[in-house]
């Protein structure tokens, strides 16, 4: 199954391709967007290298990968991620939005669609997400879409502000997701 185009109420999620490189360069040029990843903007060469890696990683498991999100009027919103994890029965959820689109619900909206796709279409048994402990915004999105805190860990990364508090991992299994989306009193995630 090739990686599909996905739709939400407000967005079109298009599989990442080479034609989207300039959008990634624009996104990663904002140090605030990468505050909890690198703590700084990335150079064009770094973005190009990451793009190549994303394209390769996105081809490892049918249906998984990276998407570019467009909103009304084809406005670029960000990059949404659902690549395979080390265990290919689990996928890693991620999102990076242009700052002008923060706090508008786009990350949660895209995440809900990626979770639906992961469990209903791509046959994943588990989806997880990781971020710095101090990244309250991303943690709130993870919890809002049904992922639950699993652990705190301390990877060997170059220090950036807040890294001394470590990283957190949230996750949801297919069975947990099905229970959440099929509970009428909750209204689904």
C-alpha positions as CSV (number, residue, x, y, z in Angstrom):
1,X,0.0,0.0,0.0
2,X,1.5,3.3,-1.0
3,X,1.5,6.2,1.4
4,X,-2.0,7.8,0.9
5,X,-3.2,11.4,0.7
6,X,-5.1,12.0,4.0
7,X,-7.8,14.6,4.7
8,X,-9.0,16.2,7.9
9,X,-11.7,18.8,8.3
10,X,-9.3,21.7,7.6
11,X,-6.2,20.0,6.1
12,X,-4.9,18.0,3.2
13,X,-2.0,15.8,4.2
14,X,0.1,15.0,1.1
15,X,3.0,12.5,1.2
16,X,6.3,14.2,1.5
17,X,8.2,14.4,-1.7
18,X,11.3,16.2,-3.2
19,X,9.0,19.0,-4.3
20,X,8.4,19.9,-0.6
21,X,12.1,20.5,0.3
22,X,11.8,24.3,0.2
23,X,8.9,24.1,2.6
24,X,11.0,22.1,5.0
25,X,13.8,24.6,4.6
26,X,11.4,27.4,5.5
27,X,10.0,25.5,8.5
28,X,13.4,24.6,9.9
29,X,14.8,28.1,9.5
30,X,12.7,29.2,12.5
31,X,14.7,28.4,15.7
32,X,11.4,28.4,17.7
33,X,10.1,25.6,15.6
34,X,13.1,23.5,16.5
35,X,13.4,24.7,20.1
36,X,12.8,21.3,21.5
37,X,14.7,19.3,18.8
38,X,17.9,21.2,18.1
39,X,17.6,24.4,20.0
40,X,18.4,26.3,16.9
41,X,17.6,26.7,13.2
42,X,19.0,24.2,10.7
43,X,21.1,25.1,7.7
44,X,19.9,24.3,4.2
45,X,22.4,21.4,4.1
46,X,21.1,20.0,7.3
47,X,17.5,20.2,6.1
48,X,18.5,18.5,2.8
49,X,20.2,15.7,4.7
50,X,17.2,15.2,7.0
51,X,14.9,15.3,4.0
52,X,16.8,12.4,2.3
53,X,16.7,10.5,5.6
54,X,12.9,11.1,6.0
55,X,12.3,9.9,2.4
56,X,14.2,6.7,3.0
57,X,12.7,6.0,6.4
58,X,9.2,6.7,5.0
59,X,9.6,3.9,2.4
60,X,10.5,1.2,5.0
61,X,6.9,0.3,5.8
62,X,4.0,0.6,3.4
63,X,1.6,3.4,4.3
64,X,3.8,5.0,6.9
65,X,6.0,8.1,6.4
66,X,5.9,11.9,6.4
67,X,3.2,14.2,5.1
68,X,3.1,17.9,4.3
69,X,0.0,19.6,5.7
70,X,-1.9,22.3,3.7
71,X,-4.8,24.3,5.0
72,X,-7.4,26.5,3.4
73,X,-6.1,28.2,0.3
74,X,-3.3,25.6,0.1
75,X,-1.4,27.4,2.9
76,X,1.5,25.4,4.2
77,X,0.9,24.4,7.8
78,X,3.7,22.0,8.6
79,X,5.2,18.5,8.4
80,X,3.3,15.6,10.0
81,X,5.1,12.4,10.8
82,X,4.2,8.7,11.2
83,X,7.4,6.8,10.3
84,X,8.0,3.3,11.5
85,X,9.7,2.8,14.8
86,X,12.6,0.4,15.5
87,X,9.9,-2.3,15.8
88,X,8.0,-1.9,12.6
89,X,4.7,-2.8,14.2
90,X,4.9,0.5,16.0
91,X,4.9,3.9,14.4
92,X,6.2,7.2,15.8
93,X,3.8,10.1,15.8
94,X,5.2,13.6,15.3
95,X,4.4,17.1,14.0
96,X,6.2,20.3,13.3
97,X,4.1,23.4,12.5
98,X,5.0,26.8,11.2
99,X,4.7,29.2,14.1
100,X,1.9,31.1,12.6
101,X,-0.3,28.0,13.0
102,X,0.5,27.2,16.6
103,X,-2.3,26.9,19.1
104,X,-5.0,26.5,16.4
105,X,-5.6,22.8,16.9
106,X,-3.8,21.6,13.7
107,X,-1.4,19.3,15.5
108,X,-4.2,17.5,17.3
109,X,-6.4,17.4,14.2
110,X,-3.6,15.9,12.1
111,X,-2.6,13.5,14.9
112,X,-6.1,12.1,15.1
113,X,-6.1,11.4,11.4
114,X,-2.6,9.8,11.5
115,X,-3.7,7.6,14.4
116,X,-6.8,6.5,12.5
117,X,-4.6,5.7,9.5
118,X,-2.0,3.9,11.6
119,X,-4.5,1.6,13.2
120,X,-7.2,1.2,10.5
121,X,-5.2,1.2,7.4
122,X,-1.5,0.6,8.0
123,X,-2.0,-2.2,10.5
124,X,0.1,-0.8,13.4
125,X,-0.3,-2.2,16.9
126,X,1.1,0.7,18.7
127,X,1.9,4.4,18.1
128,X,4.3,6.4,20.3
129,X,5.5,10.0,20.5
130,X,8.5,11.5,22.2
131,X,9.4,15.0,23.2
132,X,11.4,16.9,25.7
133,X,9.9,16.9,29.2
134,X,9.6,20.7,29.2
135,X,7.7,20.8,25.9
136,X,4.3,21.3,27.5
137,X,2.5,22.1,24.2
138,X,3.5,18.9,22.5
139,X,2.7,16.9,25.6
140,X,-0.7,18.4,25.7
141,X,-1.4,17.4,22.1
142,X,-0.3,13.8,22.8
143,X,-2.6,13.6,25.8
144,X,-5.5,15.2,24.0
145,X,-5.4,12.6,21.2
146,X,-5.3,9.7,23.6
147,X,-1.7,8.9,24.1
148,X,-0.6,8.1,27.7
149,X,2.6,8.9,29.4
150,X,4.9,5.8,29.4
151,X,8.3,6.9,30.6
152,X,11.0,9.6,31.1
153,X,14.4,8.9,29.7
154,X,17.7,10.7,29.2
155,X,19.1,10.3,25.7
156,X,22.7,11.3,24.9
157,X,22.0,14.5,22.9
158,X,23.9,17.7,22.9
159,X,22.5,19.9,25.8
160,X,19.8,22.5,24.9
161,X,17.8,24.4,27.5
162,X,15.5,22.0,29.4
163,X,17.4,18.8,28.2
164,X,18.5,18.2,31.8
165,X,14.9,17.1,32.6
166,X,15.0,14.4,29.9
167,X,12.6,13.2,27.3
168,X,9.2,11.7,27.7
169,X,7.4,9.0,25.7
170,X,3.6,8.7,25.3
171,X,1.9,5.9,23.5
172,X,-1.4,4.2,22.6
173,X,-2.1,0.7,21.4
174,X,-4.6,-0.2,18.7
175,X,-7.0,-1.7,21.4
176,X,-6.8,1.5,23.5
177,X,-7.5,3.6,20.4
178,X,-10.4,1.5,19.4
179,X,-11.9,1.8,22.9
180,X,-11.5,5.6,22.9
181,X,-13.0,6.1,19.4
182,X,-15.9,3.8,20.0
183,X,-17.0,5.1,23.4
184,X,-20.2,7.2,22.7
185,X,-20.1,9.2,26.0
186,X,-16.5,10.3,25.3
187,X,-17.3,11.2,21.7
188,X,-14.1,9.7,20.5
189,X,-10.7,11.4,20.4
